[in-house]
Amino acid sequence: MMASEQIDMKEIQRQLSKVVDPEIGVPIAEMNLIDKLDVKDGEIDVQYHATTPYCPPIFALKISQDIKSNLLQVNGVKDVRVVVTGHYLSDAVNKQVNKPATSPPQQQPSQ
């Protein structure tokens, strides 16, 4: 990425507006669930809160994963860190969505 390349904040907003709460069917941006959005040097930190503390964990994880995958599509974005707050399993969801990608084990050539 060239130093002069800027990340388009409108594109970030557009990608976030595509993330829908699967239980309610409404975009998280429309429900004002995003509490913090920091963009620096190609890295984005997003913090949002769950609609309820007991939102089904699979939905909290899906929202977090959707945020991450959508924002990674924006030109110039190198990494995205997503944090959900206000959920009884926030730590587990945050750990799962932000774990480093692992590369598949190397295959040894057959002899």
C-alpha positions in Angstrom: 0.0 0.0 0.0 1.3 3.4 -0.9 1.7 5.9 1.9 -0.6 8.3 0.1 -3.4 5.7 -0.3 -6.4 6.6 1.9 -9.0 4.3 3.2 -12.4 5.5 2.0 -14.5 6.1 5.1 -17.7 6.1 3.0 -16.8 2.6 1.9 -16.3 1.6 5.5 -19.7 2.9 6.4 -21.2 1.2 3.4 -19.7 -2.2 4.4 -20.9 -1.7 8.0 -24.4 -0.9 6.8 -24.5 -4.4 5.2 -24.1 -6.1 8.5 -27.5 -7.3 9.7 -28.5 -8.6 13.1 -29.6 -12.1 12.1 -32.2 -12.3 14.9 -33.8 -8.9 14.4 -33.2 -8.5 10.6 -32.0 -4.9 11.0 -28.6 -3.5 10.1 -26.4 -2.9 13.1 -25.6 0.6 11.9 -29.3 1.5 11.8 -29.6 0.3 15.4 -26.6 2.5 16.5 -24.7 -0.5 17.9 -21.3 0.7 16.7 -19.6 2.5 19.6 -16.1 3.0 18.3 -14.4 3.0 14.9 -10.7 3.8 14.6 -8.8 3.6 11.3 -5.0 4.0 11.4 -2.3 2.8 9.0 -4.6 0.3 7.3 -5.9 -1.2 10.5 -9.4 -0.8 11.8 -10.6 -1.3 15.3 -14.4 -1.6 15.7 -16.2 -1.8 19.0 -19.9 -2.5 19.1 -22.4 -3.6 21.7 -24.9 -6.5 21.6 -28.6 -5.7 21.5 -29.0 -7.6 24.8 -26.5 -9.3 27.2 -28.1 -12.6 26.4 -28.2 -12.3 22.6 -27.6 -15.9 21.3 -23.8 -16.3 21.1 -24.0 -17.7 17.6 -25.6 -14.4 16.5 -23.0 -12.2 18.3 -20.2 -14.3 16.6 -21.9 -14.0 13.2 -22.2 -10.2 13.6 -18.5 -9.9 14.6 -17.4 -12.1 11.7 -19.5 -10.2 9.2 -18.1 -6.9 10.4 -14.5 -8.2 10.0 -15.0 -9.9 6.6 -16.9 -6.9 5.2 -14.3 -4.4 6.3 -11.5 -6.5 5.0 -13.0 -6.0 1.5 -12.3 -2.3 1.7 -9.3 -1.2 -0.4 -6.2 -0.4 1.8 -7.5 -2.3 4.8 -4.8 -4.7 6.1 -6.4 -5.9 9.4 -9.6 -5.6 11.4 -10.1 -6.1 15.1 -13.6 -6.4 16.3 -14.7 -6.2 20.0 -18.3 -6.8 21.2 -19.2 -5.4 24.6 -22.3 -5.9 26.8 -22.6 -9.6 26.1 -22.3 -12.4 28.6 -19.8 -14.3 26.3 -18.0 -11.2 25.0 -14.5 -12.6 25.8 -15.1 -15.9 24.0 -16.6 -14.1 20.9 -13.8 -11.6 20.8 -11.2 -14.2 21.1 -12.7 -16.3 18.3 -13.2 -13.6 15.8 -9.8 -12.0 16.4 -7.7 -15.2 16.5 -4.8 -15.1 14.0 -5.4 -16.9 10.8 -3.5 -20.2 10.8 -1.9 -21.5 7.7 -2.6 -25.1 6.8 0.0 -27.7 7.7 2.7 -28.1 5.1 2.5 -31.4 3.1 5.7 -33.4 3.0 6.5 -34.6 -0.5 6.0 -38.4 -0.9 9.2 -40.3 -1.6 
